[in-house]
Amino acid sequence: MSGLTLVIIVFWTVCWVATVAIETTVLALLLSPRHGWRVRLFAGMWLSACTLPVVWLALPDALPMTFSRAAVVAVAEVFAPLTECGIFWWAFIRPRPPDRRATIRDLVAIVAANLASFATGEAVWLLLSW
């Protein structure tokens, strides 16, 4: 394994751990009470593990080279919460009795978690690009 490959793996791992820490905290605080702590903590790790490889590795290569960074970020930041809402709904909401208010709260919590990690990532990116 080359030195550059190791640096990329370490960087990706650190970013994923930071993302999980941010998103899990938001989900733990904001998901509806119908979800226990195990679901809240698991969702923070699992949802990010499902979408981050696509957002960080696949989307930038799949989109046309003419897309600006802002366009790639916009596509990624729409893809991630929509996908995570779908996954969460399928795994944890669908099997339960209908509760519109709790479902809306859960989906808003997932969007808020994504916005929190996105804002933190953008702040770090801006600081490092100075």
C-alpha positions in Angstrom: 0.0 0.0 0.0 1.4 3.4 -1.0 1.8 6.3 1.4 -0.8 8.3 -0.5 -3.3 5.4 -0.3 -2.7 5.2 3.5 -3.2 9.0 3.8 -6.5 8.8 1.9 -7.7 5.9 4.0 -6.9 7.7 7.3 -8.4 10.9 6.0 -11.6 9.2 4.9 -11.8 7.3 8.3 -11.4 10.5 10.3 -14.0 12.3 8.2 -16.5 9.4 8.6 -15.9 9.2 12.4 -16.5 13.0 12.6 -19.6 12.8 10.5 -21.0 9.9 12.5 -20.3 11.8 15.8 -22.2 14.8 14.6 -25.1 13.0 13.0 -25.5 10.5 15.8 -25.6 13.3 18.3 -28.4 15.1 16.4 -30.3 11.9 15.8 -30.0 10.9 19.5 -31.5 14.3 20.5 -34.1 14.7 17.8 -35.6 11.4 16.8 -39.1 10.7 18.1 -39.4 8.9 21.5 -40.7 5.8 19.8 -37.1 4.9 18.9 -34.9 3.6 21.7 -31.3 4.5 22.3 -30.1 1.4 20.3 -31.9 2.5 17.2 -30.7 6.1 17.6 -27.1 5.2 18.0 -27.3 2.5 15.3 -29.0 4.9 12.8 -26.2 7.4 13.3 -23.6 5.0 12.1 -25.6 2.9 9.6 -27.2 5.7 7.7 -23.8 7.4 7.2 -22.2 4.2 6.2 -24.8 3.7 3.5 -24.5 7.2 1.9 -21.0 8.5 2.5 -19.3 6.2 0.1 -21.7 7.3 -2.6 -21.4 11.0 -1.7 -17.6 11.0 -1.3 -16.5 8.4 -3.8 -19.1 7.7 -6.5 -21.0 11.0 -7.1 -17.9 13.1 -7.9 -16.8 10.6 -10.5 -20.4 10.0 -11.8 -21.2 13.6 -12.4 -19.9 15.5 -15.5 -16.5 17.1 -15.1 -18.1 20.4 -16.0 -20.0 20.4 -12.7 -18.6 22.9 -10.3 -17.8 21.9 -6.7 -21.0 23.7 -5.6 -23.1 21.6 -8.0 -21.6 18.4 -6.8 -22.2 19.4 -3.2 -25.8 20.3 -4.0 -26.4 16.9 -5.6 -24.7 15.1 -2.8 -26.5 17.1 -0.1 -29.9 16.3 -1.6 -29.0 12.7 -2.3 -27.8 11.9 1.3 -30.8 13.0 3.4 -33.4 11.7 0.9 -31.7 8.3 0.8 -31.2 8.2 4.6 -34.9 9.1 5.1 -35.9 6.3 2.8 -33.6 3.8 4.5 -34.7 4.9 8.0 -38.4 4.8 7.0 -38.0 1.3 5.5 -36.2 -0.1 8.5 -37.7 1.6 11.5 -40.9 3.5 10.6 -42.7 1.2 8.1 -43.0 -1.7 10.5 -44.7 0.5 13.2 -48.3 1.7 13.5 -48.8 5.0 11.6 -47.9 8.1 13.6 -47.7 11.1 11.2 -46.3 13.5 13.8 -43.5 11.1 14.9 -42.7 10.2 11.3 -42.3 13.9 10.3 -40.2 14.4 13.4 -37.9 11.5 12.5 -37.5 12.6 8.9 -36.8 16.2 10.0 -34.2 14.9 12.5 -32.4 13.0 9.6 -32.3 16.2 7.5 -31.1 18.2 10.5 -28.3 15.7 11.1 -27.2 15.9 7.5 -27.3 19.7 7.6 -25.2 19.8 10.8 -22.5 17.5 9.4 -22.5 19.4 6.1 -22.2 22.8 7.8 -19.3 21.4 10.0 -17.6 20.0 6.9 -17.9 23.2 5.0 -16.5 25.2 7.9 -13.5 22.9 8.1 -13.0 23.0 4.3 -13.1 26.8 4.4 -10.6 26.9 7.3 -8.2 24.5 5.6 -8.4 26.3 2.3 -7.2 29.6 3.7 
